[in-house]
Amino acid sequence: MDHEVHIYTDGAAKGNPGPAGYGVVMEMVGTPYKKEFYEGFRLSTNNRMELLAVIVGLEKLKKSNTKVLVTSDSKYVVDAVTKGWVFSWEKKNFKGKKNPDLWMRFLKVYHKHQVDFKWIKGHNLHPQNERCDQLAVMAAQQEKLNIDTFYEREEGTLL
């Protein structure tokens, strides 16, 4: 598949759970167009941030049925999709699975596009992955952090 857009993603958490963030770099293939996104949360997990980064990247696409390559260093996310686990989880209504809120949100946007996934080793000097890591860490270190309401409610820590 010739991809129209490349989305690079990463998540970070200082402590797991702890202050967390994600970073996304989007590039339109064959053009100089590039966008970056990031967001931080006061309490979440690395896996939630890895998945949220992918979701946000896909949600930023303006045109339906876009051919996308998502590159991530998260085995959790990449394997769940490429090995078909998430589709089995969906059939069982995510019973006993972590992060059902995000997986449902992911599937909603995933089905709107033609998405391929590529796993890469993290911290391996891949320029876009390194940039996503910087964005995710920076997001988690911001003074004002958002609340991951679902996570904090599930963990009983929402004040």
N, C-alpha and C positions, 0 to 999 in steps of 0.2 A: 504494500500500500504506500502510495506517495502521500506523505503527511503534509498537511497545510500548516499545522501549528505544533510546536514542541513545547511541552510544559515540564519544567524541572521543579521538583518539590523537596522539602525537607521539614522535619519537625524537631523540636528540642524541648527538653524539660530539665530544669535544675532541681535534681531530686526527682523521683518518679513514684508518686506524684510530687509536683512542686510547681513553681512558676514556669510557665511553658509558652511556646510560640511556634509559629510556622513561617516559612518563607517560600515564595513562588516566583519563578522567573518564567515568563512566557515569550516565545519568539515566533514570529511569522516566518516560515521557511521562504528563503529567496529574497527577503527584504531586510532592511535594517531595523524593522519594528521590533521593539522589546519593551516589556512592562514588568514591573516587580511589585509584589504585594506581600504584606506581612501583618501579623496581628499577635498580640500577647494576651495571656490569661493568667490570673492569679493562682489558680490551682487546676492542673490537668495532668495528663500523661503524655509520654513521648508518642505512643501509638495513636492516641487521639489526634495529636498535632500532625503526625505523618499523614493520616487519613484526611484530616481537615484541609491540609494543603492541597491535596489532589482535588477535593470537592470544590474548593474556592477557585482553583485554576480552571476547572471545567465549567463552573458557573459563570466565569468571566467571558466565556465565548459568546459572541453575539449572534452567530449564525448556526442554525440547527444542522445536524448531519456533518459537522466538521470532522475531517480526518486528523486525528490527534495522536501524538506519541507522548506518553507520560513517562518520564525518567525519574526513578526514585531509588533511594538506598534502603527502603523499607521492605524487608522480606514479608512482613506482616501484611502490607497492602498489596504488593505485587503478587505474592503467592495466592492470596485470598481470591484475586480476580483471575489470574492466568490459570490457576489450577481448578477454578470453578467452585471453590468452597462457598463464596458469598452467595451464589445462586442456590445452593443447597440450604444455607442458613435462612435465606429468604423464604423458601418453601416451608420451613419449620418455624416461621415467624421469629427468627433469631433467638429462639428459646435457649437459654443458657450461654449465650454469646455476649461478649463485651462490646460496648459501643454500638448498640442497635440503632440509636438515633442517627449516628453518623453514617452507618452502612445504608440505612433507608434513604437518607439524603443523597448519598453517593449514587445509589442505583437509579434514583429519579433523574439525575443529570447524566449519568453514564449512558442510559438508553437513548438519549437525545443525539448522541454523536457516534462516530466510528473511532473507538479508542483502542490503541495498542499500548502495552506496558513494557518497559525495559528496566530491569534491575541493574544497578551499578553498585560497586563497593563504595561505601562512604569514606570520606577523608582520604581520598585517593587522587587528589589534585585534579579532579574533573572540574573545570572552571565554573560551570553553571551550578553544579552541586555544592561546590565550596561557597558560592555566592548565596545560595539558598540557606546553607548552614549559618552564614553570617547574619542573614536577615532573621532567621528563626531565633538565634541566640539574642540578637539585639531586641527583638520583639519581646522575649521573655524577661528582659532586663529593664523594660520601660518602667517609668515611675507609676503611670496609670495603666493598670491591667484590667482587661475585661473579665467577666465572670462566665465560666463554662458551667452554665446553670444545670444542664442535665447531669454532668459529672458530679458537681458538688451536691446536688439533690440526692443522687444515687449513693454517694459516699456519706451522706448525712452531715456534711460540713457547711452547707449553705446557711449563712447567718441571716 
